[in-house]
Structures are given as structure tokens and as C-alpha cells.
Amino acid sequence: MIASKRDSLVLVPLVFFLCAFVASCGGDSDGSSNPPGAEALTDVVQPLPLPGPYAVACSNVVQDFTRVGAGEDVTSYWEGLPSDDGTARYATDLLADPDNTLIATVTAPEDSDLYGEFAGQEVEFVVLVCYPTTADNPRPGYPLNPPQTDLVVPHMQTGADAPLFADASVRYPIVAFSHGYMGSPISSDDYFRAISIIASYGYVVIAPFHGDLRFSNLKIDDLDDAIAVALRLDNFTAMQALRPLSVSAALDLVLAHPQWNAHIDETQIGGFGASMGGETMLLLSGAGLTTSYFDLGSSWEQVTLDERIKAAVGYVPYFGQPVLPAFGRDQQGLEGIDLPFLAISGTEDTTAPISEAETGISRLTGNRRLVALSGVAHEFDEPSMDDIFTWTLTFLDAEVRGDPEAALRLSTMGSVEGGGDDSVVLF
């Protein structure tokens, strides 16, 4: 799922556990209103056809699935889940052709407040790139370890194959893609569908495997697990802080790569993040990340600033909870951030509450939208698929590509015809 149900299973129990240590789980909605005199957006637009006009191909992620042990799940490697005996696992352990697979490297800064025990360590991140290709691309799809998964990477490069673009003379815009906590670009149909749909509209999508569980596993089955998590919240902070660094490193890698750099436009880079991936996009823009929890986030610190990101979309974006705010107390770490940002939130989401999104987005100073999906929880909502991607692509076309038609449509866009019940809450 684009925002896995497992997010709810691991994050919400942690919040309840932490609530026992604070006076209240309430929070203020400071400044969460539209500007005085702003008129509600009411235009209903037709949904975009899905997928878009281009076939999609992807970079080399060929793997040796015989390395997956009996009783093991291949997704554990993609997501970085250690084995029962504590042995580290990650996607690099399965790569059959690492020399021809995109792998970005991050050295965590020497800042223990943000990176805990990982400060100063070098960490690898596998990167998948999907892009618009020719309709007659002869390269076959690559099945991802059936029957454990039914995903197929379309027209995948193998060996030293170069990408086969729809038009080799064009420089395509980029979307940096950040999946949700405890996921990977290929762990679910919904993540990969999002990548493919965005690429089918002419974007080169760059998606690191964050491998979150290498740094912080919020699985809570009993009191001992809860205590262990609470005592190692520095690793939870480190996991969040490493995510934007991995996105920047992935961009650096692809922009400098001789197979890619002549075909992508480094002046047109946007982002799409699901759940914690939405938080990642805002951290990339210079937002402050919470570094304290038991005092309701009174301390926060800027992680990075990647000024190449022109705009971003968050689907059910994670702004934390009142007891576990993502961007400092009352989302104050977002004050003055000017990244144009579109949030698409569910009104029934208890993992990434829309109220926290509203508070956070109200602090942004760039072009901002908060779209509410009525009745939707913290997961990908199939009935709202046309709504989600029409909003996403319209926003990216307007803010990243600078398409004047998309910008005009966005300026009055209130909802998408059909599908789920979507409406603009903050504009």
C-alpha cells in the first residue's frame, strides 16, 4: 500500500505508550486557517486518464532470490528488517549485478542529536529510476520473486543497458519519490503504481530504498518492546533524518551518471512522498525535525536544505501527532518554509491526522494546498485514485514544469469529478 496499514500498527501503539509519560495528548491548531478574504476554490475538474501517454521503463534492480532463506520474506530485505538473530539485511544483499545497479552512499554527519549511534557512519541506499520510454521498447519486464510478490518491473534494464527514453533529445523533469515508513519502492502495488503513473506523464522518478528498519523498528508486541522503543527514540530520529539525505544522494548520483545526465533537467525537480515520505519532502526543504519527545517536541533541528526541490506532494503526509510532533512543538519547525506543497490527507487517518497536517501547512509560506479525502484512513484509497493523481500531476506540472495551463487550472481547482469525496481545506 502507498501508506501501509503497518504504519498504523507500529506508530499508533508507540503514541499511546508515550502518552503515559506526558500530561496530555492534546495539541493546539495554531494558525490553521486560510488567509483573511481568501475565496474557497470550487471548480470541479475532470480526472486525468491513468496511466499517462508514455510507456514506462526502469533501471536495473536484478536480484538473486535464491539468497532469500527458507521462511524469509523478500520484502524484509527491501525494507531492511534484521533477521530474528539480529543479522542485518538490506536490498544490497540480494543484488545480482551491483555494478550496474544504482547505489547512493550517505555519510551521516557527526551530530548525535539527529543521527544517534549512526552519526559518522556510511550508509548505502539502493535506488530505482523509472522513466518514459518508447512504446516499442523490446526489453522484457522483470518479475520480482513470484509467488511472494506479483510485481513486475517494466522494460527493466539489465547488465550495462542504457535507459531507452521516449525521446532521446528531450531533457525530462524529475520527481524524487519517498515511500512510507517500513516500505520500499517495490514492496507494494500501490507504491509502484504511483511511481509508474508519474513516470507515464513524462517524469523521471528517482526512488531510494530507505531501508528504515535498519535504523528503527517500531514493532511493539508487548511491554518489553515498548520500553525498548522508548529508550531508543534517538534511532527513530536518525531514521527520519537519514531519509532526506538519501534522497539528495540519489539525485546527486543520477544527475552525475553518464547514462542519465543528458536526459534529465536538473532545473525541474519535484517530489512525491507517501506518509513519512511527505515528512521527508519537507525536511529536504529545510524544515526542523523534532529531536525531543517527552516534552512534546520543544526541541527541533534542521536536517538539510536541498534547494533543487521546487515543489512536492505528500499523500497522507506524516506531520506526527500531538505527543510526537514531526516538526517541533505545534509544527514550529515549518515556520517560514517556502516550498510549494500539496498535502492529500484522509479525514479518518489516525496515524497522520489531518489536523496536524493543517497546523503544519498553515506555517508554510509558499503555494500550499491541503486536500481532504472524506472517510479515508492511513492507506491508499482505491476509489480516490483518479483524485489523488489528478491533484498530484496538476500540482507538479504547475510548480515543477511551470506549465501555465496547469497553473491556471490549479488556481481555481476545488475537487476532481467522480471518484472519492475530495475537497480543498486549506489554500
C-alpha positions in Angstrom: 0.0 0.0 0.0 1.2 3.5 -0.7 0.8 4.2 3.0 1.0 0.8 4.6 -1.5 -0.3 7.2 1.6 -1.4 9.1 2.3 2.3 9.6 -0.7 2.4 11.9 0.2 -0.9 13.6 3.6 0.4 14.7 3.2 4.2 15.1 -0.1 4.4 16.9 0.9 2.0 19.8 4.0 4.0 20.3 2.0 7.2 20.6 -0.3 5.6 23.1 2.7 4.3 25.0 4.3 7.8 25.1 1.1 9.3 26.2 1.6 7.7 29.6 4.6 9.9 30.1 3.1 13.2 29.4 0.3 15.3 30.9 -1.8 15.4 27.7 -2.0 14.2 24.2 -3.8 17.3 23.1 -2.3 19.9 20.8 -3.0 23.4 19.5 -4.0 24.1 16.0 -2.1 27.3 15.9 -2.7 29.4 12.8 -4.5 26.7 10.9 -6.8 28.9 8.8 -6.9 30.3 5.4 -5.7 33.9 4.8 -8.3 36.6 5.5 -10.5 37.2 2.5 -9.4 34.1 0.6 -12.2 32.7 -1.5 -12.9 29.0 -1.4 -11.8 27.0 -4.5 -14.8 25.4 -6.1 -14.0 24.4 -9.7 -14.6 20.7 -10.4 -12.1 19.3 -12.9 -12.2 16.2 -15.0 -9.8 13.4 -13.9 -6.7 12.8 -15.9 -6.5 9.5 -17.8 -4.4 6.9 -16.0 -1.8 5.9 -16.9 -0.4 8.7 -18.9 0.7 8.8 -22.6 4.1 7.2 -22.1 5.1 3.6 -21.6 7.4 3.2 -18.6 10.8 1.5 -18.2 13.1 1.2 -15.1 16.7 0.8 -14.1 18.5 -2.4 -13.2 17.5 -4.0 -9.9 18.1 -7.6 -10.9 18.4 -9.8 -7.8 19.4 -13.3 -6.8 16.3 -14.6 -5.0 18.0 -17.9 -4.0 19.7 -15.8 -1.3 16.3 -15.4 0.4 16.3 -18.1 3.1 13.6 -20.6 3.8 10.7 -19.0 5.6 12.1 -15.5 4.9 10.1 -12.7 3.1 11.9 -11.0 0.3 10.4 -7.7 1.3 12.4 -7.9 4.6 15.5 -7.3 2.5 14.0 -4.4 0.6 12.8 -2.8 3.8 15.9 -3.5 5.9 14.3 -5.7 8.5 17.0 -7.6 10.5 16.7 -11.4 10.9 15.4 -12.9 14.1 19.0 -13.3 15.3 19.8 -9.7 14.6 21.7 -10.2 11.4 21.5 -7.1 9.2 19.5 -7.5 5.9 19.1 -5.0 3.1 18.4 -4.9 -0.6 22.1 -4.9 -1.4 22.3 -8.4 -0.1 20.2 -9.6 -3.0 21.6 -7.6 -5.8 22.9 -9.9 -8.6 24.5 -7.1 -10.6 25.6 -4.4 -8.1 28.0 -2.8 -10.6 25.1 -1.9 -12.8 22.6 -1.1 -10.1 22.3 2.5 -8.8 23.5 2.7 -5.2 23.9 6.0 -3.4 26.1 6.4 -0.3 25.4 8.8 2.6 27.8 9.6 5.4 25.8 10.6 8.4 27.0 13.9 9.9 28.7 13.9 13.3 25.5 15.1 15.1 24.3 12.7 17.7 21.1 14.7 18.4 19.9 13.9 14.8 21.8 10.6 14.0 22.2 8.9 17.3 24.5 5.9 17.1 24.7 6.3 13.3 26.5 9.6 13.4 29.6 9.4 11.2 28.6 6.1 9.6 28.5 5.4 5.9 25.2 4.0 4.7 24.2 2.6 1.3 20.8 3.2 -0.4 19.7 1.2 -3.5 18.0 3.5 -6.0 15.3 2.7 -8.6 14.7 5.0 -11.5 11.6 4.7 -13.7 11.2 6.9 -16.8 9.1 7.5 -20.0 10.2 5.0 -22.7 9.3 4.2 -26.3 6.1 2.3 -26.9 8.1 -0.5 -28.7 10.8 -0.9 -26.0 11.7 -4.6 -26.5 13.1 -5.2 -23.1 11.0 -7.6 -21.0 9.5 -7.0 -17.7 11.3 -8.4 -14.6 9.2 -10.4 -12.1 10.0 -9.7 -8.5 10.3 -13.2 -6.9 7.0 -14.8 -7.6 4.9 -16.1 -5.8 5.9 -13.9 -2.9 5.1 -10.8 -5.0 3.3 -10.3 -8.3 5.1 -7.1 -9.2 6.9 -6.8 -12.5 9.5 -4.1 -13.2 8.5 -3.0 -16.7 11.1 -2.9 -19.5 13.9 -3.2 -17.0 17.5 -2.5 -18.0 19.9 -5.4 -17.5 23.7 -5.5 -17.5 25.1 -2.2 -18.7 22.0 -1.4 -20.8 21.4 2.4 -21.0 18.0 3.8 -20.5 15.8 3.9 -23.6 13.9 7.2 -23.4 10.8 8.1 -25.3 12.7 10.9 -27.0 16.5 10.9 -26.6 16.7 14.6 -27.4 14.5 15.7 -24.5 15.5 16.6 -21.0 12.8 15.3 -18.7 11.7 16.7 -15.4 12.4 14.7 -12.2 10.3 13.6 -9.3 12.1 12.4 -6.2 10.0 9.6 -4.7 10.0 8.8 -1.0 7.9 5.8 0.2 6.4 5.5 3.7 7.9 4.0 6.8 8.5 0.3 6.7 8.3 0.1 2.9 10.3 0.3 -0.3 9.6 1.4 -3.9 8.8 -2.2 -4.9 7.2 -3.6 -1.7 3.6 -2.9 -2.8 1.4 -2.5 -5.8 0.5 1.0 -4.6 3.9 2.4 -4.3 5.0 1.0 -7.6 1.8 2.2 -9.3 2.4 5.7 -8.1 6.0 5.6 -9.5 4.7 4.2 -12.8 1.8 6.7 -13.2 4.1 9.7 -12.5 6.7 8.4 -15.0 3.9 7.8 -17.6 3.3 11.5 -17.6 6.9 12.3 -18.6 8.8 12.5 -15.4 12.0 10.6 -14.4 11.1 9.2 -11.0 14.1 8.6 -8.7 13.2 6.4 -5.7 15.7 5.3 -3.0 15.1 2.2 -0.8 15.2 3.9 2.5 15.6 0.7 4.5 14.1 2.3 7.6 14.1 -0.9 9.7 17.9 -0.9 9.6 17.7 2.1 11.9 14.5 1.9 13.8 11.9 -0.9 14.1 8.8 0.3 15.9 7.3 -3.1 16.2 5.6 -3.3 19.6 4.1 -6.6 20.6 4.5 -6.3 24.3 5.7 -4.0 27.2 9.3 -5.1 26.7 9.1 -4.0 23.0 7.5 -0.7 24.0 10.2 0.0 26.6 13.0 -0.8 24.1 11.5 1.6 21.5 11.1 4.4 24.1 14.7 4.0 25.2 16.0 4.2 21.6 14.0 7.2 20.2 17.3 8.6 19.1 17.3 5.9 16.4 13.8 6.9 15.4 15.1 10.4 14.9 18.1 9.1 13.0 15.9 7.1 10.6 13.9 10.2 9.8 17.0 12.4 9.4 18.7 9.9 7.1 15.7 9.8 4.7 16.2 13.3 3.1 19.9 12.8 2.9 19.3 9.6 0.9 17.0 11.4 -1.5 19.6 14.1 -2.1 22.3 11.5 -2.6 20.1 9.6 -5.0 19.6 12.9 -7.0 23.4 13.5 -7.0 24.0 10.0 -8.2 21.6 10.1 -11.1 22.3 13.7 -12.2 26.0 12.8 -12.5 25.6 9.5 -14.1 26.7 9.4 -17.8 23.7 7.2 -18.8 21.2 9.7 -17.3 22.6 13.2 -17.1 22.0 14.3 -20.7 18.3 13.3 -20.5 17.1 15.0 -17.3 16.5 18.6 -16.4 18.2 19.5 -13.1 16.2 22.8 -13.0 12.9 20.9 -12.8 12.9 18.7 -9.8 9.8 17.9 -7.7 9.0 15.4 -5.1 6.3 12.9 -4.1 6.2 11.4 -0.6 3.8 8.9 1.0 3.2 9.1 4.7 6.7 9.6 6.3 7.8 10.3 2.7 5.7 13.5 2.9 7.7 14.5 6.0 10.9 13.7 4.1 10.0 16.2 1.4 9.6 18.9 3.9 12.8 18.0 5.7 14.5 18.4 2.3 13.2 22.0 2.2 14.9 22.9 5.4 12.2 22.1 8.0 13.2 21.4 11.5 12.9 17.8 12.8 11.8 17.1 16.3 14.7 15.9 18.5 12.8 15.6 21.8 9.6 13.7 22.5 8.8 13.5 26.2 8.4 17.3 26.3 6.1 17.4 23.3 8.7 18.4 20.8 10.2 21.5 22.4 13.4 20.9 20.5 14.0 20.6 16.8 16.8 20.9 14.4 17.2 21.5 10.6 18.5 18.3 8.9 19.4 19.7 5.4 18.4 22.1 2.7 18.2 20.8 -0.9 17.2 23.9 -2.9 16.9 21.8 -6.1 13.4 20.6 -5.0 11.0 23.1 -6.5 7.7 21.7 -5.1 6.4 18.5 -3.5 3.3 16.4 -2.9 2.5 14.4 0.2 -0.1 11.7 0.2 -1.4 11.1 3.8 1.8 13.0 4.8 3.1 12.4 8.3 3.3 15.5 10.4 3.4 13.5 13.6 0.9 13.5 16.4 0.4 16.0 19.3 2.6 13.8 21.6 5.0 13.0 18.7 5.1 16.1 16.5 7.3 15.8 13.4 8.5 19.4 13.2 8.7 20.6 16.8 6.0 21.7 19.1 3.0 22.9 17.1 5.0 22.3 13.9 7.1 25.4 14.6 10.0 23.8 12.7 8.0 24.6 9.5 7.8 28.3 10.2 8.8 30.2 7.1 9.5 27.2 4.8 8.6 28.3 1.3 8.4 25.0 -0.5 5.2 24.8 -2.6 3.5 21.8 -1.1 0.3 19.9 -1.8 -1.0 17.6 1.0 -3.6 15.0 0.3 -4.9 13.7 3.7 -7.6 11.4 4.9 -10.2 12.7 7.3 -10.2 9.3 9.2 -6.4 9.0 9.4 -5.3 8.4 13.0 -1.6 7.8 12.1 -1.1 11.1 10.2 -4.0 13.2 11.4 -5.3 15.8 9.0 -5.4 18.3 12.0 -1.6 18.0 12.3 -1.2 18.5 8.6 -3.4 21.6 8.7 -1.3 23.1 11.5 1.9 22.4 9.7 0.8 23.5 6.2 -0.5 26.8 7.7 3.1 27.6 8.7 4.4 27.3 5.1 4.8 30.4 3.1 4.9 29.0 -0.4 2.0 28.0 -2.6 0.1 25.4 -0.4 -2.9 23.2 -0.6 -4.5 20.7 1.8 -7.0 18.4 0.1 -9.2 16.3 2.3 -10.3 12.8 1.3 -13.5 12.2 3.2 -13.6 8.9 5.2 -10.1 7.8 4.1 -7.7 6.3 6.7 -3.9 5.9 6.5 -3.8 3.8 3.4 -4.2 4.1 -0.4 -7.8 4.6 -1.2 -8.7 2.9 -4.5 -11.9 4.9 -5.1 -9.9 8.1 -4.8 -7.1 7.0 -7.2 -8.2 9.4 -10.0 -8.5 12.3 -7.5 -5.1 11.6 -5.9 -3.1 11.5 -9.2 -5.1 14.3 -10.9 -4.2 16.6 -8.0 -0.6 15.3 -7.9 0.1 15.7 -11.6 -1.7 19.1 -11.9 0.4 20.4 -9.0 3.7 19.1 -10.2 3.0 20.3 -13.8 2.2 23.7 -12.5 5.0 24.1 -9.9 7.8 22.0 -11.4 7.3 22.1 -15.1 5.9 25.6 -15.0 3.0 24.7 -17.3 0.8 27.8 -17.5 -2.4 25.7 -18.3 -1.8 23.5 -15.2 -1.1 26.6 -13.1 -4.4 28.2 -14.2 -6.4 25.0 -13.6 -4.8 24.7 -10.1 -5.6 28.3 -9.2 -9.3 27.5 -9.0 -9.4 23.8 -8.6 -11.6 22.6 -5.8 -12.2 18.9 -6.5 -12.0 16.2 -9.1 -15.1 14.8 -10.8 -16.1 11.4 -9.7 -14.0 9.0 -7.6 -13.9 9.6 -3.9 -15.0 12.7 -1.9 -12.2 15.2 -2.3 -12.2 18.9 -1.3 -9.8 21.7 -0.6 -9.5 22.5 3.1 -6.6 24.9 3.1 -5.5 27.1 0.1 
